[in-house]
Amino acid sequence: MSVIKILYLNDEEFMRMVFVVMALALIVAFFSIYSMRKIEKMSQ
C-alpha cells in the first residue's frame, strides 16, 4: 500500500523516473547496435 501511496503523491517524479529509464534504455540499445556494426566491419 505504501508504494501505491508514494506513486500517487509523487506523480511528476514517477513520470520523470520512467522517462529517464526509457532514455537510458534507448541509449544502451543504440550503443549495442553501433558496437555490433563496428565489430562486423572489423571482422570483414
PDB file with SEQRES, HELIX, SHEET and CRYST1 records, atoms N, CA, C and O in Angstrom:
SEQRES   1 A   44  MET SER VAL ILE LYS ILE LEU TYR LEU ASN ASP GLU GLU          
SEQRES   2 A   44  PHE MET ARG MET VAL PHE VAL VAL MET ALA LEU ALA LEU          
SEQRES   3 A   44  ILE VAL ALA PHE PHE SER ILE TYR SER MET ARG LYS ILE          
SEQRES   4 A   44  GLU LYS MET SER GLN                                          
HELIX    1 AA1 SER A    2  LEU A    9  1                                   8    
HELIX    2 AA2 ASP A   11  SER A   43  1                                  33    
CRYST1    1.000    1.000    1.000  90.00  90.00  90.00 P 1           1          
ATOM      1  N   MET A   1       0.830  -1.210   0.000  1.00  0.00           N  
ATOM      2  CA  MET A   1       0.000   0.000   0.000  1.00  0.00           C  
ATOM      3  C   MET A   1       0.860   1.253   0.000  1.00  0.00           C  
ATOM      4  O   MET A   1       0.511   2.241  -0.646  1.00  0.00           O  
ATOM      5  N   SER A   2       1.966   1.228   0.705  1.00  0.00           N  
ATOM      6  CA  SER A   2       2.816   2.423   0.793  1.00  0.00           C  
ATOM      7  C   SER A   2       3.381   2.793  -0.579  1.00  0.00           C  
ATOM      8  O   SER A   2       3.543   3.972  -0.893  1.00  0.00           O  
ATOM      9  N   VAL A   3       3.681   1.770  -1.397  1.00  0.00           N  
ATOM     10  CA  VAL A   3       4.228   2.053  -2.730  1.00  0.00           C  
ATOM     11  C   VAL A   3       3.195   2.796  -3.563  1.00  0.00           C  
ATOM     12  O   VAL A   3       3.520   3.772  -4.241  1.00  0.00           O  
ATOM     13  N   ILE A   4       1.934   2.328  -3.512  1.00  0.00           N  
ATOM     14  CA  ILE A   4       0.872   2.994  -4.273  1.00  0.00           C  
ATOM     15  C   ILE A   4       0.711   4.432  -3.790  1.00  0.00           C  
ATOM     16  O   ILE A   4       0.524   5.343  -4.597  1.00  0.00           O  
ATOM     17  N   LYS A   5       0.785   4.636  -2.467  1.00  0.00           N  
ATOM     18  CA  LYS A   5       0.645   5.984  -1.907  1.00  0.00           C  
ATOM     19  C   LYS A   5       1.762   6.886  -2.425  1.00  0.00           C  
ATOM     20  O   LYS A   5       1.519   8.039  -2.781  1.00  0.00           O  
ATOM     21  N   ILE A   6       2.989   6.359  -2.467  1.00  0.00           N  
ATOM     22  CA  ILE A   6       4.128   7.155  -2.952  1.00  0.00           C  
ATOM     23  C   ILE A   6       3.911   7.519  -4.423  1.00  0.00           C  
ATOM     24  O   ILE A   6       4.179   8.649  -4.830  1.00  0.00           O  
ATOM     25  N   LEU A   7       3.422   6.555  -5.222  1.00  0.00           N  
ATOM     26  CA  LEU A   7       3.202   6.836  -6.640  1.00  0.00           C  
ATOM     27  C   LEU A   7       2.169   7.951  -6.806  1.00  0.00           C  
ATOM     28  O   LEU A   7       2.344   8.844  -7.635  1.00  0.00           O  
ATOM     29  N   TYR A   8       1.082   7.897  -6.007  1.00  0.00           N  
ATOM     30  CA  TYR A   8       0.053   8.927  -6.131  1.00  0.00           C  
ATOM     31  C   TYR A   8       0.556  10.282  -5.638  1.00  0.00           C  
ATOM     32  O   TYR A   8       0.183  11.316  -6.192  1.00  0.00           O  
ATOM     33  N   LEU A   9       1.394  10.288  -4.609  1.00  0.00           N  
ATOM     34  CA  LEU A   9       1.895  11.551  -4.072  1.00  0.00           C  
ATOM     35  C   LEU A   9       2.889  12.200  -5.037  1.00  0.00           C  
ATOM     36  O   LEU A   9       2.808  13.400  -5.300  1.00  0.00           O  
ATOM     37  N   ASN A  10       3.836  11.397  -5.568  1.00  0.00           N  
ATOM     38  CA  ASN A  10       4.899  11.946  -6.414  1.00  0.00           C  
ATOM     39  C   ASN A  10       4.687  11.508  -7.864  1.00  0.00           C  
ATOM     40  O   ASN A  10       5.523  10.812  -8.440  1.00  0.00           O  
ATOM     41  N   ASP A  11       3.556  11.924  -8.445  1.00  0.00           N  
ATOM     42  CA  ASP A  11       3.242  11.511  -9.809  1.00  0.00           C  
ATOM     43  C   ASP A  11       4.256  12.093 -10.791  1.00  0.00           C  
ATOM     44  O   ASP A  11       4.721  11.395 -11.692  1.00  0.00           O  
ATOM     45  N   GLU A  12       4.603  13.382 -10.617  1.00  0.00           N  
ATOM     46  CA  GLU A  12       5.554  14.016 -11.535  1.00  0.00           C  
ATOM     47  C   GLU A  12       6.921  13.358 -11.434  1.00  0.00           C  
ATOM     48  O   GLU A  12       7.566  13.098 -12.450  1.00  0.00           O  
ATOM     49  N   GLU A  13       7.366  13.086 -10.204  1.00  0.00           N  
ATOM     50  CA  GLU A  13       8.668  12.443 -10.032  1.00  0.00           C  
ATOM     51  C   GLU A  13       8.663  11.049 -10.643  1.00  0.00           C  
ATOM     52  O   GLU A  13       9.651  10.624 -11.242  1.00  0.00           O  
ATOM     53  N   PHE A  14       7.534  10.327 -10.487  1.00  0.00           N  
ATOM     54  CA  PHE A  14       7.430   8.984 -11.054  1.00  0.00           C  
ATOM     55  C   PHE A  14       7.525   9.039 -12.579  1.00  0.00           C  
ATOM     56  O   PHE A  14       8.232   8.236 -13.187  1.00  0.00           O  
ATOM     57  N   MET A  15       6.807   9.995 -13.201  1.00  0.00           N  
ATOM     58  CA  MET A  15       6.850  10.132 -14.658  1.00  0.00           C  
ATOM     59  C   MET A  15       8.258  10.478 -15.115  1.00  0.00           C  
ATOM     60  O   MET A  15       8.728   9.967 -16.132  1.00  0.00           O  
ATOM     61  N   ARG A  16       8.942  11.354 -14.357  1.00  0.00           N  
ATOM     62  CA  ARG A  16      10.312  11.735 -14.706  1.00  0.00           C  
ATOM     63  C   ARG A  16      11.231  10.518 -14.625  1.00  0.00           C  
ATOM     64  O   ARG A  16      12.101  10.328 -15.476  1.00  0.00           O  
ATOM     65  N   MET A  17      11.028   9.688 -13.585  1.00  0.00           N  
ATOM     66  CA  MET A  17      11.850   8.487 -13.427  1.00  0.00           C  
ATOM     67  C   MET A  17      11.622   7.532 -14.605  1.00  0.00           C  
ATOM     68  O   MET A  17      12.573   6.966 -15.143  1.00  0.00           O  
ATOM     69  N   VAL A  18      10.356   7.357 -15.000  1.00  0.00           N  
ATOM     70  CA  VAL A  18      10.043   6.485 -16.138  1.00  0.00           C  
ATOM     71  C   VAL A  18      10.707   7.021 -17.400  1.00  0.00           C  
ATOM     72  O   VAL A  18      11.265   6.251 -18.182  1.00  0.00           O  
ATOM     73  N   PHE A  19      10.652   8.345 -17.605  1.00  0.00           N  
ATOM     74  CA  PHE A  19      11.261   8.957 -18.787  1.00  0.00           C  
ATOM     75  C   PHE A  19      12.765   8.719 -18.802  1.00  0.00           C  
ATOM     76  O   PHE A  19      13.331   8.393 -19.846  1.00  0.00           O  
ATOM     77  N   VAL A  20      13.418   8.881 -17.647  1.00  0.00           N  
ATOM     78  CA  VAL A  20      14.868   8.677 -17.560  1.00  0.00           C  
ATOM     79  C   VAL A  20      15.215   7.224 -17.870  1.00  0.00           C  
ATOM     80  O   VAL A  20      16.178   6.954 -18.587  1.00  0.00           O  
ATOM     81  N   VAL A  21      14.432   6.287 -17.329  1.00  0.00           N  
ATOM     82  CA  VAL A  21      14.697   4.861 -17.587  1.00  0.00           C  
ATOM     83  C   VAL A  21      14.553   4.562 -19.076  1.00  0.00           C  
ATOM     84  O   VAL A  21      15.370   3.836 -19.643  1.00  0.00           O  
ATOM     85  N   MET A  22      13.514   5.119 -19.719  1.00  0.00           N  
ATOM     86  CA  MET A  22      13.321   4.895 -21.151  1.00  0.00           C  
ATOM     87  C   MET A  22      14.478   5.479 -21.944  1.00  0.00           C  
ATOM     88  O   MET A  22      14.958   4.850 -22.887  1.00  0.00           O  
ATOM     89  N   ALA A  23      14.938   6.677 -21.575  1.00  0.00           N  
ATOM     90  CA  ALA A  23      16.057   7.306 -22.281  1.00  0.00           C  
ATOM     91  C   ALA A  23      17.316   6.456 -22.141  1.00  0.00           C  
ATOM     92  O   ALA A  23      18.041   6.256 -23.116  1.00  0.00           O  
ATOM     93  N   LEU A  24      17.580   5.954 -20.935  1.00  0.00           N  
ATOM     94  CA  LEU A  24      18.762   5.109 -20.727  1.00  0.00           C  
ATOM     95  C   LEU A  24      18.657   3.839 -21.560  1.00  0.00           C  
ATOM     96  O   LEU A  24      19.652   3.398 -22.136  1.00  0.00           O  
ATOM     97  N   ALA A  25      17.464   3.241 -21.636  1.00  0.00           N  
ATOM     98  CA  ALA A  25      17.287   2.023 -22.430  1.00  0.00           C  
ATOM     99  C   ALA A  25      17.562   2.302 -23.905  1.00  0.00           C  
ATOM    100  O   ALA A  25      18.192   1.491 -24.583  1.00  0.00           O  
ATOM    101  N   LEU A  26      17.087   3.454 -24.410  1.00  0.00           N  
ATOM    102  CA  LEU A  26      17.343   3.813 -25.807  1.00  0.00           C  
ATOM    103  C   LEU A  26      18.831   3.990 -26.051  1.00  0.00           C  
ATOM    104  O   LEU A  26      19.348   3.529 -27.069  1.00  0.00           O  
ATOM    105  N   ILE A  27      19.533   4.655 -25.126  1.00  0.00           N  
ATOM    106  CA  ILE A  27      20.974   4.885 -25.282  1.00  0.00           C  
ATOM    107  C   ILE A  27      21.712   3.552 -25.293  1.00  0.00           C  
ATOM    108  O   ILE A  27      22.597   3.343 -26.123  1.00  0.00           O  
ATOM    109  N   VAL A  28      21.357   2.646 -24.377  1.00  0.00           N  
ATOM    110  CA  VAL A  28      22.022   1.334 -24.318  1.00  0.00           C  
ATOM    111  C   VAL A  28      21.776   0.561 -25.614  1.00  0.00           C  
ATOM    112  O   VAL A  28      22.698  -0.049 -26.155  1.00  0.00           O  
ATOM    113  N   ALA A  29      20.540   0.582 -26.114  1.00  0.00           N  
ATOM    114  CA  ALA A  29      20.225  -0.129 -27.352  1.00  0.00           C  
ATOM    115  C   ALA A  29      21.021   0.458 -28.513  1.00  0.00           C  
ATOM    116  O   ALA A  29      21.554  -0.290 -29.333  1.00  0.00           O  
ATOM    117  N   PHE A  30      21.109   1.788 -28.597  1.00  0.00           N  
ATOM    118  CA  PHE A  30      21.850   2.439 -29.675  1.00  0.00           C  
ATOM    119  C   PHE A  30      23.322   2.042 -29.635  1.00  0.00           C  
ATOM    120  O   PHE A  30      23.903   1.708 -30.668  1.00  0.00           O  
ATOM    121  N   PHE A  31      23.932   2.076 -28.442  1.00  0.00           N  
ATOM    122  CA  PHE A  31      25.353   1.739 -28.322  1.00  0.00           C  
ATOM    123  C   PHE A  31      25.593   0.271 -28.658  1.00  0.00           C  
ATOM    124  O   PHE A  31      26.603  -0.053 -29.282  1.00  0.00           O  
ATOM    125  N   SER A  32      24.688  -0.626 -28.258  1.00  0.00           N  
ATOM    126  CA  SER A  32      24.877  -2.052 -28.549  1.00  0.00           C  
ATOM    127  C   SER A  32      24.811  -2.299 -30.055  1.00  0.00           C  
ATOM    128  O   SER A  32      25.618  -3.057 -30.594  1.00  0.00           O  
ATOM    129  N   ILE A  33      23.845  -1.658 -30.745  1.00  0.00           N  
ATOM    130  CA  ILE A  33      23.739  -1.812 -32.201  1.00  0.00           C  
ATOM    131  C   ILE A  33      24.978  -1.226 -32.871  1.00  0.00           C  
ATOM    132  O   ILE A  33      25.525  -1.830 -33.794  1.00  0.00           O  
ATOM    133  N   TYR A  34      25.427  -0.054 -32.415  1.00  0.00           N  
ATOM    134  CA  TYR A  34      26.597   0.601 -33.002  1.00  0.00           C  
ATOM    135  C   TYR A  34      27.841  -0.265 -32.842  1.00  0.00           C  
ATOM    136  O   TYR A  34      28.606  -0.427 -33.792  1.00  0.00           O  
ATOM    137  N   SER A  35      28.052  -0.826 -31.648  1.00  0.00           N  
ATOM    138  CA  SER A  35      29.236  -1.657 -31.406  1.00  0.00           C  
ATOM    139  C   SER A  35      29.165  -2.942 -32.223  1.00  0.00           C  
ATOM    140  O   SER A  35      30.190  -3.412 -32.716  1.00  0.00           O  
ATOM    141  N   MET A  36      27.970  -3.520 -32.374  1.00  0.00           N  
ATOM    142  CA  MET A  36      27.834  -4.733 -33.181  1.00  0.00           C  
ATOM    143  C   MET A  36      28.210  -4.448 -34.627  1.00  0.00           C  
ATOM    144  O   MET A  36      28.913  -5.249 -35.243  1.00  0.00           O  
ATOM    145  N   ARG A  37      27.761  -3.328 -35.185  1.00  0.00           N  
ATOM    146  CA  ARG A  37      28.103  -2.979 -36.566  1.00  0.00           C  
ATOM    147  C   ARG A  37      29.596  -2.733 -36.696  1.00  0.00           C  
ATOM    148  O   ARG A  37      30.197  -3.108 -37.703  1.00  0.00           O  
ATOM    149  N   LYS A  38      30.208  -2.108 -35.691  1.00  0.00           N  
ATOM    150  CA  LYS A  38      31.643  -1.838 -35.717  1.00  0.00           C  
ATOM    151  C   LYS A  38      32.423  -3.150 -35.737  1.00  0.00           C  
ATOM    152  O   LYS A  38      33.390  -3.290 -36.486  1.00  0.00           O  
ATOM    153  N   ILE A  39      31.998  -4.117 -34.905  1.00  0.00           N  
ATOM    154  CA  ILE A  39      32.681  -5.418 -34.854  1.00  0.00           C  
ATOM    155  C   ILE A  39      32.525  -6.128 -36.202  1.00  0.00           C  
ATOM    156  O   ILE A  39      33.473  -6.753 -36.677  1.00  0.00           O  
ATOM    157  N   GLU A  40      31.345  -6.044 -36.824  1.00  0.00           N  
ATOM    158  CA  GLU A  40      31.138  -6.686 -38.121  1.00  0.00           C  
ATOM    159  C   GLU A  40      32.073  -6.095 -39.168  1.00  0.00           C  
ATOM    160  O   GLU A  40      32.637  -6.834 -39.975  1.00  0.00           O  
ATOM    161  N   LYS A  41      32.248  -4.768 -39.169  1.00  0.00           N  
ATOM    162  CA  LYS A  41      33.147  -4.132 -40.137  1.00  0.00           C  
ATOM    163  C   LYS A  41      34.590  -4.573 -39.899  1.00  0.00           C  
ATOM    164  O   LYS A  41      35.326  -4.805 -40.859  1.00  0.00           O  
ATOM    165  N   MET A  42      35.009  -4.692 -38.630  1.00  0.00           N  
ATOM    166  CA  MET A  42      36.381  -5.084 -38.326  1.00  0.00           C  
ATOM    167  C   MET A  42      36.635  -6.538 -38.729  1.00  0.00           C  
ATOM    168  O   MET A  42      37.739  -6.869 -39.161  1.00  0.00           O  
ATOM    169  N   SER A  43      35.636  -7.409 -38.597  1.00  0.00           N  
ATOM    170  CA  SER A  43      35.829  -8.833 -38.887  1.00  0.00           C  
ATOM    171  C   SER A  43      35.951  -9.078 -40.387  1.00  0.00           C  
ATOM    172  O   SER A  43      36.582 -10.051 -40.799  1.00  0.00           O  
ATOM    173  N   GLN A  44      35.364  -8.220 -41.205  1.00  0.00           N  
ATOM    174  CA  GLN A  44      35.411  -8.431 -42.658  1.00  0.00           C  
ATOM    175  C   GLN A  44      36.808  -8.209 -43.209  1.00  0.00           C  
ATOM    176  O   GLN A  44      37.026  -8.345 -44.413  1.00  0.00           O  
TER     177      GLN A  44                                                      
END                                                                             
